[in-house]
Amino acid sequence: MPDHPPFPDWNDLRDLLLMHEAGSLSAAARRAGVSQSTMSRRLAALEAGGFPLLLRGAGGGLEPTARGAALLQAARAMRQAHDALVPSLEGAAPPIRVAACEVTAGLFLADALSAWAERGGVAADLSVHEDLFALPPAGYDILVTPAESAPDGAQAVEIGQIDWGLYAAPDYLAHCAPVPGAATLDGHRVIRASASLAEISAYRWLAGLGGQVAMLSSSPLAQRAACERGQGIALLPGALAAGLVAVGLPGPPPTPVWMLADARDASHPRIAAFLRWARGHFRRRRSSPPSP
């Protein structure tokens, strides 16, 4: 075995970063537009001489060795330097890529990103996804999601909360009203969450109330539509419940909504500036009285 492994060039480092952020060689190959065997050969070339860089972790992802972590740190620094240089050479900075679900996009981001645009700085590109937790970290700069707490390893700004309630259509309640004082939904049809939405504590709470599952959906808007048609009782943000009737059971506690950036990327000037602005914007929004 040689005493000193070959030092990779920028293209090698970029491939290594892509593999790590994608989580698997197959996902990295899809993003790079090459075959999985090509990506496997690239990793083998990087690890030539018996110096492993990425190992399969317990959770199935690719975890760096000590040498791999050092090279990944260098790759991120080089990418940040590149991204910071591009605006000065091309005249326009790449947009801030914000990923959100349909509810947080509508309730929190539509107005906020309009206010951000008025500052005349870097544009924001908002993408809406049903299953946020399935997104690879390389697919966004900022992730906006409801969660009980901010995850480890993230730069987090709490931007508000979602207030929940149990709702049903008037026609449904006319035929199947909850028994006064009941603590469960036994005997009722219930519209429940699927995919990453089901992992939110409010929907886990709903699952504990029982009832017959009438439909599963990862979309609160689809749940609301089914509820409106009388398919059953749904747990919804109060802001989406116009025209529905509150069911006489107390709802779960509010869920905080977070704006998250990977701590390793949050120091990038574009992302750091956006997070500073968002912290002040949503603080002012929470402290301002509602419009009459």
Summary of the structure (lengths in Angstrom):
residues: 292
radius of gyration: 23.4
end to end distance: 74.4
largest distance: 79.3
contacts: 848
relative contact order: 0.13
helix: 44%
strand: 21%
